[in-house]
Amino acid sequence: MAIVAIIGAGPLGGTLAHTLAARSRVDEVRLVDPEGRVAEGKALDIQQSAPVEQWTTRISASTSVAAAAGAGVIVFADFVKTGELTGDAGLAIVRQLARMDTTAPLLFAGGLQRDLMAFTLGELHVAPRRLLGSAPLALEASVRAVAAALIDGSPADLAIGVSGVPPRDVAIGWDAATAFNQPIGTVLAPHHLASIAARVPALWPPAPYTLGSAAALPSV
């Protein structure tokens, strides 16, 4: 993939830009934010870590939403001043980009962007195949991290599915969950599973690093 454009250079946008760059699977990451100086400074900071972390992705910054046109994926993250793209302001930006670029997938990376994604589908009539929401993956990662701490293991050793609408209308698929390729019930007692499920509302929305890591998965 040549270019990923990230709308917003806030904590989520910056974390996602760094995560994507470090994977060296994208030629360029563009940070787009009205706060141009902050976006440029963040892009420079990320770029300067390239020699140490050994990646070659180019990081650029722009104040114009038009800079996202032509990207392989357009990601909606968070602005420096106003936070996550949500509500009417977020919809206006999505509308502008949907008119400029009619083919690129639109990835909603924030934990509060479910309604924005629904509006994009219902009001702007953007094709469903172009819309991706990655925050549920971040919630799954948070649940895995809590479970891994209980068994003194790594989240990578666990597979746990989460469905529903966070933070409260969520179901954890314990019946299909595994730990070390075995049913998770072999290492966690029922009261542990209930305790993890009870903590889900407190895990939402996930922190920028968790959201950024989750968003990087479908982007590349």
C-alpha positions as semicolon CSV with decimal commas, in nm:
position;residue;x (nm);y (nm);z (nm)
1;M;0,000;0,000;0,000
2;A;0,146;0,336;-0,101
3;I;-0,025;0,591;0,125
4;V;-0,239;0,590;0,439
5;A;-0,398;0,924;0,530
6;I;-0,488;0,979;0,896
7;I;-0,736;1,256;0,971
8;G;-0,626;1,391;1,306
9;A;-0,286;1,419;1,471
10;G;-0,408;1,379;1,827
11;P;-0,293;1,099;2,059
12;L;-0,475;0,832;1,855
13;G;-0,366;0,966;1,517
14;G;-0,005;1,000;1,625
15;T;0,006;0,654;1,779
16;L;-0,148;0,500;1,468
17;A;0,098;0,683;1,242
18;H;0,393;0,552;1,441
19;T;0,253;0,199;1,455
20;L;0,198;0,188;1,079
21;A;0,538;0,335;1,003
22;A;0,717;0,085;1,224
23;R;0,569;-0,203;1,026
24;S;0,736;-0,083;0,703
25;R;0,441;-0,195;0,494
26;V;0,329;0,153;0,391
27;D;0,528;0,394;0,174
28;E;0,387;0,709;0,333
29;V;0,166;0,809;0,623
30;R;0,001;1,152;0,601
31;L;-0,112;1,322;0,920
32;V;-0,389;1,575;0,847
33;D;-0,485;1,823;1,118
34;P;-0,584;2,193;1,131
35;E;-0,309;2,237;1,391
36;G;-0,036;2,228;1,129
37;R;0,260;2,302;1,356
38;V;0,165;2,028;1,597
39;A;0,108;1,780;1,314
40;E;0,440;1,869;1,153
41;G;0,620;1,836;1,486
42;K;0,463;1,500;1,554
43;A;0,548;1,378;1,202
44;L;0,909;1,488;1,252
45;D;0,934;1,318;1,589
46;I;0,803;0,993;1,444
47;Q;1,033;1,019;1,141
48;Q;1,339;1,070;1,361
49;S;1,278;0,734;1,527
50;A;1,316;0,555;1,193
51;P;1,696;0,497;1,209
52;V;1,671;0,352;1,559
53;E;1,363;0,137;1,489
54;Q;1,485;0,053;1,136
55;W;1,192;0,140;0,913
56;T;1,170;0,353;0,598
57;T;0,811;0,482;0,585
58;R;0,780;0,852;0,509
59;I;0,574;1,062;0,752
60;S;0,424;1,388;0,628
61;A;0,178;1,645;0,764
62;S;-0,085;1,874;0,616
63;T;-0,359;2,108;0,732
64;S;-0,578;2,036;0,428
65;V;-0,827;1,751;0,423
66;A;-0,769;1,739;0,048
67;A;-0,428;1,585;0,120
68;A;-0,610;1,260;0,203
69;A;-0,751;1,221;-0,147
70;G;-0,581;0,943;-0,340
71;A;-0,467;0,753;-0,032
72;G;-0,502;0,376;-0,023
73;V;-0,690;0,403;0,308
74;I;-0,837;0,708;0,484
75;V;-0,844;0,679;0,863
76;F;-1,058;0,895;1,091
77;A;-0,882;0,949;1,423
78;D;-0,869;1,256;1,652
79;F;-0,781;1,621;1,606
80;V;-0,526;1,784;1,835
81;K;-0,771;2,042;1,972
82;T;-1,114;1,880;1,953
83;G;-1,044;1,509;1,996
84;E;-1,214;1,227;1,808
85;L;-1,399;1,307;1,488
86;T;-1,763;1,272;1,588
87;G;-2,101;1,441;1,541
88;D;-2,181;1,699;1,277
89;A;-1,822;1,820;1,252
90;G;-1,701;1,468;1,184
91;L;-1,978;1,404;0,934
92;A;-1,886;1,721;0,743
93;I;-1,529;1,598;0,702
94;V;-1,641;1,250;0,599
95;R;-1,881;1,407;0,349
96;Q;-1,600;1,618;0,202
97;L;-1,368;1,321;0,165
98;A;-1,639;1,091;0,030
99;R;-1,691;1,341;-0,253
100;M;-1,318;1,374;-0,323
101;D;-1,237;1,003;-0,314
102;T;-1,498;0,748;-0,413
103;T;-1,291;0,431;-0,386
104;A;-1,062;0,431;-0,079
105;P;-1,173;0,233;0,229
106;L;-1,275;0,456;0,520
107;L;-1,149;0,331;0,855
108;F;-1,310;0,464;1,173
109;A;-1,043;0,417;1,439
110;G;-1,197;0,597;1,737
111;G;-1,390;0,437;2,016
112;L;-1,669;0,695;1,987
113;Q;-1,723;0,683;1,611
114;R;-1,995;0,420;1,581
115;D;-2,263;0,682;1,509
116;L;-2,038;0,858;1,259
117;M;-1,989;0,533;1,074
118;A;-2,366;0,470;1,074
119;F;-2,433;0,823;0,941
120;T;-2,177;0,771;0,666
121;L;-2,362;0,459;0,557
122;G;-2,716;0,591;0,601
123;E;-2,689;0,959;0,505
124;L;-2,396;0,967;0,264
125;H;-2,478;0,626;0,114
126;V;-2,116;0,519;0,104
127;A;-2,088;0,154;0,002
128;P;-2,073;-0,076;0,308
129;R;-1,768;-0,254;0,166
130;R;-1,571;0,071;0,205
131;L;-1,645;0,114;0,576
132;L;-1,435;-0,040;0,852
133;G;-1,457;0,001;1,229
134;S;-1,154;-0,113;1,428
135;A;-1,244;-0,011;1,786
136;P;-1,408;-0,351;1,863
137;L;-1,069;-0,511;1,793
138;A;-0,919;-0,277;2,050
139;L;-1,176;-0,387;2,308
140;E;-1,090;-0,750;2,236
141;A;-0,724;-0,665;2,292
142;S;-0,809;-0,506;2,628
143;V;-1,007;-0,813;2,735
144;R;-0,718;-1,039;2,632
145;A;-0,476;-0,826;2,832
146;V;-0,687;-0,856;3,147
147;A;-0,725;-1,231;3,103
148;A;-0,354;-1,274;3,033
149;A;-0,267;-1,094;3,356
150;L;-0,477;-1,344;3,551
151;I;-0,292;-1,642;3,406
152;D;0,049;-1,474;3,400
153;G;0,065;-1,518;3,024
154;S;0,076;-1,311;2,707
155;P;-0,231;-1,172;2,525
156;A;-0,088;-1,337;2,214
157;D;-0,159;-1,675;2,373
158;L;-0,532;-1,600;2,394
159;A;-0,818;-1,586;2,143
160;I;-1,129;-1,415;2,279
161;G;-1,413;-1,280;2,068
162;V;-1,628;-0,985;2,174
163;S;-1,960;-0,888;2,014
164;G;-2,232;-0,631;2,072
165;V;-2,232;-0,255;2,128
166;P;-1,986;-0,134;2,392
167;P;-1,959;-0,038;2,663
168;R;-2,256;-0,215;2,824
169;D;-2,427;-0,423;2,557
170;V;-2,133;-0,655;2,507
171;A;-2,105;-1,034;2,506
172;I;-1,777;-1,220;2,541
173;G;-1,760;-1,548;2,353
174;W;-1,621;-1,758;2,634
175;D;-1,746;-2,084;2,479
176;A;-1,517;-2,037;2,179
177;A;-1,233;-1,861;2,364
178;T;-0,899;-2,035;2,395
179;A;-0,577;-2,004;2,594
180;F;-0,266;-2,179;2,470
181;N;-0,490;-2,343;2,205
182;Q;-0,704;-2,502;2,476
183;P;-1,053;-2,401;2,598
184;I;-1,006;-2,100;2,820
185;G;-1,203;-2,272;3,096
186;T;-0,905;-2,500;3,153
187;V;-0,699;-2,209;3,292
188;L;-0,960;-1,963;3,419
189;A;-1,234;-2,049;3,666
190;P;-1,593;-1,932;3,607
191;H;-1,562;-1,657;3,869
192;H;-1,258;-1,521;3,683
193;L;-1,455;-1,510;3,359
194;A;-1,739;-1,330;3,532
195;S;-1,496;-1,081;3,683
196;I;-1,347;-1,002;3,341
197;A;-1,691;-0,955;3,189
198;A;-1,785;-0,716;3,469
199;R;-1,481;-0,501;3,390
200;V;-1,570;-0,445;3,024
201;P;-1,750;-0,109;3,076
202;A;-1,437;0,024;3,246
203;L;-1,224;-0,086;2,950
204;W;-1,419;0,135;2,707
205;P;-1,304;0,337;2,529
206;P;-0,959;0,179;2,500
207;A;-0,650;0,396;2,529
208;P;-0,493;0,554;2,215
209;Y;-0,216;0,294;2,192
210;T;-0,465;0,006;2,196
211;L;-0,695;0,180;1,946
212;G;-0,400;0,267;1,721
213;S;-0,265;-0,086;1,722
214;A;-0,609;-0,226;1,638
215;A;-0,659;0,025;1,356
216;A;-0,322;-0,065;1,206
217;L;-0,431;-0,426;1,152
218;P;-0,701;-0,369;0,885
219;S;-0,503;-0,081;0,733
220;V;-0,219;-0,297;0,616
